[in-house]
């Protein structure tokens, strides 16, 4: 049962990585022609995501199978917290600017 779950996790890992790579490369190509600053921001976002994944992989438990699962759980938690902070800061910032 555990091995089936781990295989499903790896399939989802592969699909999500392919989706991220596809859409990142597509956006990079479209922006390369129009806006060089946006290309720099896109590259910074991709590098930040890779650093987050590497950091959470290092923080994972000792076994290789479980390290990847821990990496995705920790990464999802970090991204959730960052999203909530971005929402809160955005609301506060818009209230300050609109006054």
One Martini backbone bead per residue (centre of mass of N, CA, C, O) as a GRO file, in nm:
protein
   99
    1UNK     BB    1   0.058   0.062  -0.022
    2UNK     BB    2   0.299   0.255   0.007
    3UNK     BB    3   0.415   0.215  -0.282
    4UNK     BB    4   0.172   0.335  -0.431
    5UNK     BB    5   0.188   0.614  -0.303
    6UNK     BB    6   0.478   0.679  -0.397
    7UNK     BB    7   0.422   0.657  -0.699
    8UNK     BB    8   0.210   0.882  -0.706
    9UNK     BB    9   0.399   1.104  -0.607
   10UNK     BB   10   0.601   1.082  -0.847
   11UNK     BB   11   0.401   1.143  -1.068
   12UNK     BB   12   0.316   1.422  -0.958
   13UNK     BB   13   0.597   1.540  -0.962
   14UNK     BB   14   0.647   1.517  -1.267
   15UNK     BB   15   0.397   1.678  -1.363
   16UNK     BB   16   0.461   1.942  -1.212
   17UNK     BB   17   0.739   1.992  -1.340
   18UNK     BB   18   0.643   2.001  -1.632
   19UNK     BB   19   0.446   2.237  -1.598
   20UNK     BB   20   0.646   2.445  -1.496
   21UNK     BB   21   0.841   2.433  -1.734
   22UNK     BB   22   0.649   2.497  -1.964
   23UNK     BB   23   0.535   2.775  -1.857
   24UNK     BB   24   0.808   2.912  -1.818
   25UNK     BB   25   0.915   2.892  -2.107
   26UNK     BB   26   0.679   3.029  -2.245
   27UNK     BB   27   0.702   3.298  -2.094
   28UNK     BB   28   0.993   3.357  -2.168
   29UNK     BB   29   0.950   3.377  -2.476
   30UNK     BB   30   0.736   3.600  -2.478
   31UNK     BB   31   0.906   3.814  -2.305
   32UNK     BB   32   1.167   3.842  -2.473
   33UNK     BB   33   1.023   4.029  -2.696
   34UNK     BB   34   0.903   4.263  -2.486
   35UNK     BB   35   1.028   4.207  -2.167
   36UNK     BB   36   1.319   4.207  -1.986
   37UNK     BB   37   1.229   4.246  -1.690
   38UNK     BB   38   1.031   4.004  -1.680
   39UNK     BB   39   1.249   3.792  -1.728
   40UNK     BB   40   1.405   3.841  -1.467
   41UNK     BB   41   1.167   3.774  -1.278
   42UNK     BB   42   1.122   3.485  -1.379
   43UNK     BB   43   1.401   3.377  -1.304
   44UNK     BB   44   1.379   3.443  -1.002
   45UNK     BB   45   1.136   3.256  -0.950
   46UNK     BB   46   1.269   2.989  -1.035
   47UNK     BB   47   1.510   3.002  -0.842
   48UNK     BB   48   1.343   3.019  -0.581
   49UNK     BB   49   1.201   2.748  -0.614
   50UNK     BB   50   1.458   2.573  -0.624
   51UNK     BB   51   1.562   2.659  -0.343
   52UNK     BB   52   1.321   2.556  -0.186
   53UNK     BB   53   1.341   2.258  -0.275
   54UNK     BB   54   1.629   2.211  -0.172
   55UNK     BB   55   1.583   2.285   0.124
   56UNK     BB   56   1.346   2.079   0.178
   57UNK     BB   57   1.513   1.830   0.105
   58UNK     BB   58   1.728   1.861   0.327
   59UNK     BB   59   1.498   1.857   0.564
   60UNK     BB   60   1.440   1.583   0.525
   61UNK     BB   61   1.436   1.276   0.570
   62UNK     BB   62   1.660   1.009   0.526
   63UNK     BB   63   1.489   0.887   0.315
   64UNK     BB   64   1.436   0.916  -0.016
   65UNK     BB   65   1.130   0.886  -0.038
   66UNK     BB   66   1.063   1.082   0.209
   67UNK     BB   67   1.210   1.337   0.114
   68UNK     BB   68   1.015   1.412  -0.114
   69UNK     BB   69   0.759   1.432   0.051
   70UNK     BB   70   0.864   1.644   0.249
   71UNK     BB   71   0.928   1.855   0.040
   72UNK     BB   72   0.630   1.903  -0.055
   73UNK     BB   73   0.512   1.975   0.218
   74UNK     BB   74   0.701   2.212   0.290
   75UNK     BB   75   0.652   2.374   0.031
   76UNK     BB   76   0.348   2.412   0.063
   77UNK     BB   77   0.364   2.560   0.333
   78UNK     BB   78   0.542   2.795   0.242
   79UNK     BB   79   0.355   2.895   0.010
   80UNK     BB   80   0.111   2.950   0.189
   81UNK     BB   81   0.242   3.161   0.372
   82UNK     BB   82   0.332   3.355   0.145
   83UNK     BB   83   0.047   3.408   0.035
   84UNK     BB   84  -0.075   3.526   0.293
   85UNK     BB   85   0.129   3.758   0.321
   86UNK     BB   86   0.067   3.890   0.047
   87UNK     BB   87  -0.227   3.956   0.110
   88UNK     BB   88  -0.186   4.127   0.362
   89UNK     BB   89   0.012   4.333   0.239
   90UNK     BB   90  -0.176   4.423   0.008
   91UNK     BB   91  -0.402   4.538   0.183
   92UNK     BB   92  -0.235   4.738   0.342
   93UNK     BB   93  -0.114   4.891   0.099
   94UNK     BB   94  -0.386   4.982  -0.031
   95UNK     BB   95  -0.476   5.148   0.219
   96UNK     BB   96  -0.238   5.348   0.216
   97UNK     BB   97  -0.258   5.452  -0.082
   98UNK     BB   98  -0.581   5.535  -0.074
   99UNK     BB   99  -0.556   5.777   0.155
   0.00000   0.00000   0.00000
